[in-house]
Amino acid sequence: MFSVSVRDHVMIAHSLRGALFGPAQRLHGATYVIDLELKRPDLDPHGVVVDIGRATSLLASVLEPLRYQNLDQQPALAGLNTTTEVLCKFVFDRIAERRDELGAGHQGLTHMRVVLRESHVAFAAYESELARA
């Protein structure tokens, strides 16, 4: 299996619901480093998984509506407890919906993984097989 990864970051504010989260129930800020990993069993005719420039642009575009925002006030996240795990799936789903923006190479993709790093010691990920394009 071949893979290519790109990285971006986003600064947000949010609060988490539930006693489990202790002081994180109050509004607080976070800076997430987000890794997008795209996988396929073989390379395209150009010898790549996908165009890295397009992958970088797509990730940035998906993250743009979240930058410097209070996630508690974002309609797209209404009703969600914006844990790191939930945000992984949220980003994954938006990338999957728009993967045709990666160019013709997106048709060979079989798996994708999104990792959100909230610090140098804590991170969460969501990975899944992709539906055939």
Secondary structure as GFF3:
##gff-version 3
##sequence-region A 1 133
A	DSSP	beta_strand	2	14	.	.	.	ID=ss1
A	DSSP	three_ten_helix	19	25	.	.	.	ID=ss2
A	DSSP	beta_strand	28	40	.	.	.	ID=ss3
A	DSSP	alpha_helix	52	63	.	.	.	ID=ss4
A	DSSP	three_ten_helix	64	66	.	.	.	ID=ss5
A	DSSP	beta_strand	69	70	.	.	.	ID=ss6
A	DSSP	three_ten_helix	71	73	.	.	.	ID=ss7
A	DSSP	three_ten_helix	75	77	.	.	.	ID=ss8
A	DSSP	alpha_helix	84	97	.	.	.	ID=ss9
A	DSSP	three_ten_helix	99	102	.	.	.	ID=ss10
A	DSSP	three_ten_helix	104	108	.	.	.	ID=ss11
A	DSSP	beta_strand	111	117	.	.	.	ID=ss12
A	DSSP	beta_strand	123	129	.	.	.	ID=ss13
###
